[in-house]
Amino acid sequence: MNQKTKQGPSVRVSERCKRVIEELAESMEISQTEVIQKAVEALRRELYFRQMKEDFEAIAADGKMASMVAEENALFDSATSDGIE
């Protein structure tokens, strides 16, 4: 069974969303499934980096934690003596 005929889970979307998926697939010359996969991956990455940014902001706002992280980073910065800066 190839990818084109394989039936997977169905997801209900609005007519507008369906049209956008179709338009993107046509303009990008990829399948609608690939459009959805790329959109999901982009959203996953966006959420990951947003959470990472929030975590770094929380560390920076906590003076004690920021100091601990800076000390730990200094240890790793001096871990090698290969002369590369």
Secondary structure, 3 states (H helix, E strand, C coil): CCCCCCCCCCCCCCHHHHHHHHHHHHHHCCCHHHHHHHHHHHHHHHHHHHHHHHHHHHHHHCHHHHHHHHHHHHHHHCCCCCCCC
